[in-house]
Amino acid sequence: MKHILVIGAGRSASSLIKYLLDHSEKEQLYITIGDLSIELAQQKTNNHKNATAIAFDVFNEDQRKAEIQKATVVISMLPAHLHIEVAKDCLTYKKHMVTASYISPAMLELDEAAKANGLIFMNEVGLDPGIDHMSAMKVLDEIRDQGGNIILFESFCGGLVAPESDTNLWNYKFTWNPRNVVLAGQGGAAKFIQEGTYKYIPYSKLFRRTEFLEVEDFGRFEAYANRDSLKYRSVYGLDNALTCYRGTIRRVGYSRAWDILVQLGMTDDSYIIDNSEDMTYREFTNSFLPYHPTDTVEIKLRAIQKIDQDDVIWDKLVELDLFNPAKKVELVKATPAQILEKILVEKWALQPEDKDMIVMYHKIGYELHGEKKQIDATMVCIGDDQTYTAMAKTVGLPVAITALKIINKEITTPGVQLPIKKDVYQPILKELESYGVVFKEKAVSYLGYNPLNVKN
């Protein structure tokens, strides 16, 4: 039997593991699922005859090497910074490797050695990065095959809550790592290019510069810019495109309200708040506001942030319990961002009956035979339940499909890579359609940002 080692059995691994188990009989697969929590690994194997759950510590070098030696393909669902030790062992023992994470500089350094050993190290084959690459490259390649010239590329993705589970004023619940949501946009200005001009948005302005998107049957969304939209220009062959912009999707109104928390300083992770364990939520909010002998916390915040009492933003802040004098932070030596995360998890956690939703949207403008055209491609995926979420489907399924195609020698090009070649993305996207991950492509009128060709 062909042996697959899956390292990491967290939320995003559920659909991945189910796919491999469902195909294990026909494809003669045996799957070892390793996680620090053997209980979690056992839940995912579900007593399947072609799987074994083990307690796995990636820092236990002897165990790591022993398990990797047994495998044909290693799937790493670990946090991104832990992939490299696994990759080095895969190189030593000549094993293929698949991850859903961005290619790190350390991983890229293994490219020549991987090629020399005929090994495939496929990265960025989850959702974002992953399905975004594959679906975008499909449209880009089809346009180029007709002789078209790409002039605009915009790509947006967001993990949201499904409409039937949208029960708060923010129209948002955590479907992924809450800490990443709280720290979103930090670490440098967002940079992109629009109509041939480089643009930069500092973190302090990021959530007030949004794009608006309409998705058929699902209504209106907004998107704020990702930190580096230029990273894939060369990879996608977009060096001559006038516009290249990537963003994160939210429901309309989220960003304006989130900006209040940013401006107050609640998303800062750079310093510790004294006596945080004894602080109430109200005291936490008040700690960012000036002293006043008579004005309440509410009045001070509204005055400083210029929020009218009947503004829905105010209702959103109240909904978070930011002014509650009874609830305590109960976190020792916590940063503002850690405290805010605790507050939000209480309000934005998915409930057992909730479903999540992934929304992806590409806008691709091009010139063909002297005429400007545009294709919009949209994908909406709704989760089944709290185990087989939309996030788990869209992150895990392409990883599992890739691993099986490597085993079956349907993907053969060696090296450290991402899934942007036709022989990789075409069969993966085709198979994903049978799992409800379907892109709707539509020809629309091209407007761009500058229909009058004025220099801005």
C-alpha positions in Angstrom: 0.0 0.0 0.0 1.0 3.6 -0.6 1.6 5.4 2.7 0.6 9.0 3.4 1.7 10.8 6.6 -0.5 13.7 7.7 1.1 15.9 10.3 -1.6 18.0 12.1 -5.2 17.0 12.7 -6.7 20.4 13.4 -9.9 22.0 12.0 -8.6 22.5 8.5 -7.6 18.8 8.2 -11.0 17.2 8.6 -12.0 17.3 4.9 -8.5 16.4 3.9 -8.4 13.3 6.0 -11.9 12.2 5.0 -11.0 12.5 1.3 -7.9 10.2 1.8 -9.9 7.7 3.8 -12.7 7.6 1.3 -10.2 6.9 -1.5 -8.0 4.6 0.5 -9.6 1.3 -0.6 -9.6 2.1 -4.3 -6.2 3.7 -4.4 -4.6 1.3 -1.9 -3.7 4.0 0.6 -2.7 3.8 4.2 -2.8 7.0 6.2 -1.0 7.8 9.4 -2.4 10.9 11.2 -0.1 12.5 13.7 -1.0 15.2 16.1 0.2 16.4 19.6 -3.3 15.4 20.7 -3.8 11.7 20.0 -7.5 12.1 20.8 -7.9 14.7 18.0 -6.0 12.3 15.6 -8.3 9.4 16.7 -11.4 11.5 16.1 -10.2 12.2 12.5 -9.4 8.5 11.7 -12.8 7.4 13.0 -11.5 3.8 13.5 -10.9 3.4 9.8 -9.1 0.2 8.9 -6.7 2.0 6.6 -5.6 4.6 9.1 -3.6 4.9 12.3 -3.7 7.8 14.7 -0.5 8.6 16.6 0.6 11.2 19.2 3.2 13.1 17.1 5.6 15.8 18.3 7.4 17.5 15.4 10.2 18.5 17.8 10.9 14.8 18.6 13.5 14.3 15.9 13.8 10.6 16.1 10.0 10.1 15.8 9.7 12.7 13.0 12.4 11.0 11.0 11.0 7.5 11.6 7.5 8.4 10.5 8.7 10.3 7.4 10.8 7.3 6.3 7.7 5.2 6.1 5.7 7.6 3.9 5.4 8.0 0.2 4.0 11.5 0.6 4.1 13.7 3.6 1.3 16.3 4.1 2.2 19.0 6.7 -0.7 20.9 8.2 1.5 22.4 10.8 1.9 26.2 11.4 3.9 27.5 8.5 7.2 28.1 10.4 7.4 24.4 11.4 7.3 23.0 7.8 11.0 23.5 7.2 12.3 20.7 9.5 9.8 18.3 7.9 10.9 19.4 4.4 14.6 18.8 5.3 13.7 15.2 6.4 11.7 14.7 3.3 14.8 15.7 1.3 17.0 13.3 3.3 14.7 10.3 2.9 13.5 11.3 -0.6 9.8 11.8 0.1 7.4 14.1 -1.7 5.7 16.9 0.5 2.5 18.9 0.3 1.6 22.0 2.4 -1.1 24.7 2.2 1.3 27.4 3.4 3.2 30.2 1.6 6.6 29.3 0.3 9.1 30.6 2.9 12.6 31.7 1.9 14.0 28.7 3.8 11.7 26.4 1.8 12.7 28.0 -1.5 16.4 27.3 -0.7 15.5 23.5 -1.0 14.4 23.9 -4.6 17.6 22.8 -6.3 18.0 19.8 -4.0 14.4 18.8 -4.5 14.8 18.9 -8.3 18.0 17.0 -8.1 16.3 14.2 -6.2 13.1 14.2 -8.3 11.0 15.4 -5.4 7.8 17.4 -5.5 7.4 20.0 -2.7 4.0 21.5 -3.5 3.2 24.5 -1.4 0.4 27.1 -1.4 -2.2 24.5 -2.5 -4.9 25.3 0.1 -7.5 28.1 -0.2 -5.7 31.4 -0.1 -3.0 30.7 -1.0 -4.1 27.8 -3.3 -7.5 27.9 -4.9 -6.9 31.6 -5.6 -3.8 30.8 -7.6 -5.4 28.0 -9.5 -8.7 29.7 -10.4 -6.9 32.9 -11.4 -4.3 31.2 -13.6 -7.1 29.3 -15.4 -8.7 32.5 -16.5 -5.4 34.3 -17.2 -4.1 31.4 -19.3 -7.4 31.2 -21.3 -7.2 34.9 -22.1 -3.5 34.6 -23.1 -4.3 31.6 -25.3 -6.7 33.9 -27.3 -3.9 36.5 -27.7 -5.3 38.8 -25.0 -3.1 41.2 -22.9 -3.9 41.4 -19.2 -4.3 45.0 -18.0 -6.2 44.6 -14.6 -6.1 41.9 -12.0 -7.9 42.0 -8.7 -8.4 39.0 -6.4 -10.4 38.9 -3.2 -11.1 36.2 -0.6 -12.8 36.0 2.8 -13.8 33.5 5.4 -17.2 34.5 6.6 -20.3 33.2 8.3 -23.1 31.7 6.1 -26.2 33.8 5.7 -28.4 31.5 7.8 -25.9 31.7 10.7 -25.3 35.5 10.4 -26.7 36.6 13.8 -24.7 39.6 15.0 -24.4 43.2 13.9 -20.9 42.8 12.5 -22.1 40.0 10.1 -18.9 38.1 11.1 -17.8 35.2 13.2 -14.5 33.5 13.5 -14.0 30.8 11.0 -10.2 30.8 11.3 -7.5 31.8 13.7 -8.9 34.7 15.8 -5.5 36.2 16.5 -4.8 36.6 12.7 -8.1 38.5 12.4 -7.2 40.9 15.3 -3.7 41.5 13.8 -4.9 41.8 10.2 -3.1 44.5 8.2 -0.3 45.1 10.7 3.4 44.8 9.9 3.7 47.3 7.1 1.7 49.4 4.6 -0.5 47.7 2.1 1.0 48.1 -1.4 -0.5 47.6 -4.8 -0.6 49.2 -8.2 -3.7 50.9 -9.8 -3.7 52.2 -13.4 0.1 52.1 -13.5 0.6 54.1 -10.2 2.0 52.5 -7.1 -0.3 53.0 -4.1 0.4 52.5 -0.3 -2.0 52.4 2.6 -0.6 52.6 6.1 -2.3 50.4 8.7 -3.9 53.4 10.3 -5.9 54.1 7.1 -6.4 50.5 5.8 -10.0 49.9 6.9 -11.2 53.2 5.5 -10.1 52.4 2.0 -12.4 49.6 0.8 -13.6 48.1 -2.5 -17.2 47.0 -3.0 -18.2 43.7 -4.6 -21.6 42.3 -5.7 -21.9 38.5 -5.6 -24.9 37.0 -7.3 -27.4 35.5 -4.8 -25.3 36.7 -1.8 -25.5 40.5 -2.0 -22.9 43.2 -1.4 -19.5 42.8 0.2 -16.5 45.0 0.9 -12.7 44.3 0.8 -9.7 45.9 2.3 -6.2 45.6 0.7 -3.8 42.8 1.6 -0.4 43.8 2.8 1.5 42.9 -0.4 -0.5 42.7 -3.6 2.6 42.8 -5.8 4.1 39.6 -4.5 2.6 37.5 -7.4 2.9 39.9 -10.3 5.9 38.1 -11.8 4.5 34.6 -10.8 1.2 35.3 -12.6 2.9 37.1 -15.5 1.4 40.4 -14.6 4.5 42.6 -14.7 2.8 44.8 -17.4 -0.7 44.9 -15.9 -1.8 48.4 -15.0 -3.7 47.3 -11.9 -2.8 44.5 -9.5 -4.7 44.4 -6.2 -5.5 41.6 -3.7 -7.9 42.0 -0.8 -9.8 40.4 2.1 -13.6 40.2 2.0 -16.0 41.2 4.7 -19.6 42.2 4.8 -20.3 45.9 4.2 -19.9 48.0 7.3 -17.4 45.7 9.1 -14.3 47.7 8.2 -15.7 51.1 9.3 -16.6 49.7 12.7 -13.3 47.7 12.9 -11.4 51.0 12.2 -12.8 52.4 15.5 -11.0 49.6 17.4 -7.8 50.3 15.4 -7.9 54.0 16.1 -8.5 53.4 19.8 -5.4 51.2 20.0 -7.1 48.0 20.9 -5.4 45.9 18.1 -1.9 46.8 19.3 0.2 43.8 20.3 3.4 45.6 21.1 3.0 46.3 24.8 1.5 44.8 28.0 -1.3 46.4 29.9 -0.6 46.6 33.7 -2.9 44.7 36.0 -4.8 43.3 33.0 -6.1 40.3 34.9 -8.1 42.5 37.3 -9.4 44.9 34.6 -13.0 45.0 33.6 -14.0 45.3 29.9 -15.2 48.8 30.7 -11.9 49.7 32.3 -10.1 48.3 29.3 -12.0 50.6 26.9 -11.6 53.5 29.2 -7.8 53.0 29.3 -7.6 54.3 25.8 -9.6 57.5 26.5 -8.6 60.7 28.2 -9.6 61.4 31.8 -12.7 63.5 32.4 -14.2 64.3 35.8 -17.9 63.9 34.7 -18.2 62.4 31.2 -18.9 58.7 31.0 -16.8 56.2 29.0 -19.5 56.1 26.4 -19.7 59.9 26.0 -15.9 60.1 25.7 -15.6 57.4 23.1 -18.4 58.8 21.0 -16.9 62.3 21.1 -13.4 61.3 20.2 -14.4 58.9 17.4 -17.2 61.2 16.2 -19.9 58.5 16.4 -23.5 59.7 16.5 -25.7 57.9 19.0 -28.0 56.5 16.3 -25.0 55.3 14.2 -25.0 51.5 13.7 -21.3 51.5 14.6 -22.3 52.4 18.1 -24.6 49.5 18.3 -21.8 47.2 17.1 -19.5 48.4 19.9 -22.1 48.0 22.5 -22.8 44.5 21.2 -19.2 43.5 22.0 -19.7 44.3 25.7 -16.9 46.9 25.6 -18.7 48.9 28.3 -19.5 46.0 30.6 -18.4 46.9 34.2 -18.9 43.3 35.5 -16.9 41.2 33.0 -13.2 40.8 33.8 -10.3 40.4 31.3 -8.7 37.7 33.5 -5.6 37.6 31.3 -2.2 38.1 33.1 0.2 40.5 31.4 -1.9 40.8 28.3 -1.4 43.0 25.3 -4.4 45.1 24.0 -4.7 42.7 21.0 -4.9 39.7 23.3 -7.6 41.3 25.4 -9.6 42.3 22.4 -9.2 38.7 21.0 -10.7 37.3 24.2 -13.6 39.8 24.1 -14.3 39.0 20.4 -14.1 35.2 20.8 -17.0 35.4 23.3 -19.1 37.2 20.8 -18.0 35.8 17.4 -17.4 32.1 18.1 -19.3 29.8 15.7 -22.1 28.0 17.6 -22.6 24.2 17.1 -25.4 24.7 14.6 -23.6 27.5 12.7 -22.2 27.2 9.2 -19.3 29.1 7.7 -18.8 30.5 4.2 -15.9 31.2 1.8 -16.3 33.9 -0.8 -13.7 34.4 -3.6 -13.9 37.0 -6.4 -11.5 37.7 -9.3 -11.8 40.6 -11.6 -9.6 40.3 -14.7 -9.5 43.0 -17.3 -7.7 42.5 -20.7 -7.3 43.9 -24.2 -8.1 41.7 -27.2 -8.0 42.8 -30.8 -8.0 46.5 -29.6 -11.1 46.1 -27.4 -11.1 46.2 -23.6 -12.9 43.3 -21.9 -13.4 41.9 -18.4 -14.2 38.5 -16.8 -15.4 38.2 -13.2 -15.1 34.9 -11.5 -16.8 34.2 -8.2 -17.0 31.2 -5.9 -19.1 30.8 -2.8 -18.7 27.6 -0.7 -20.9 27.0 2.4 -19.8 24.5 5.1 -21.8 21.3 6.0 -21.3 21.6 9.8 -18.7 22.4 12.4 -16.5 19.5 11.4 -16.7 19.7 7.6 -16.6 23.5 7.4 -16.2 25.5 4.1 -12.7 26.5 5.4 -11.8 22.8 6.0 -13.1 21.9 2.5 -11.3 24.7 0.6 -8.0 24.4 2.5 -7.9 20.6 2.9 -9.4 19.1 -0.3 -6.9 20.6 -2.8 -4.1 19.4 -0.5 -5.4 15.9 -0.4 -6.2 15.8 -4.2 -2.6 17.0 -4.9 -1.1 14.3 -2.7 -3.0 11.6 -4.5 -2.1 12.9 -7.9 1.6 13.0 -6.9 1.3 9.3 -5.7 -0.4 8.4 -9.0 2.3 10.3 -11.0 -0.2 12.6 -12.5 1.8 15.5 -11.1 5.4 14.9 -11.9 7.4 18.2 -12.2 9.9 18.3 -9.3 11.0 21.2 -7.1 9.6 23.7 -4.6 6.5 25.1 -6.3 3.0 26.4 -6.2 0.1 25.1 -8.3 0.2 27.5 -11.3 0.9 25.1 -14.1 -2.0 23.8 -16.3 -1.2 20.2 -15.7 -1.6 20.8 -11.9 -4.5 23.3 -11.6 -6.8 21.9 -14.3 -7.4 18.5 -12.8 -7.6 19.8 -9.2 -10.1 22.5 -10.1 -12.2 19.9 -12.0 -12.3 17.5 -9.1 -13.1 20.3 -6.6 -16.3 21.1 -8.5 -17.7 17.7 -7.4 -17.3 18.9 -3.8 -19.2 22.2 -4.4 -16.2 24.4 -5.0 -17.4 25.9 -8.3 -16.4 29.2 -10.0 -18.9 31.1 -12.0 -17.2 33.1 -14.8 -19.0 36.0 -16.4 -18.0 38.4 -19.1 -18.8 42.0 -18.0 -18.1 45.5 -19.3 -14.6 46.8 -18.6 -14.5 50.0 -16.7 -11.2 49.8 -14.8 -10.5 52.8 -12.6 -9.8 55.3 -15.3 -12.2 55.1 -18.3 -11.2 58.6 -19.4 -7.4 57.7 -19.3 -6.6 60.6 -17.0 -3.3 60.4 -15.0 -4.0 60.2 -11.3 
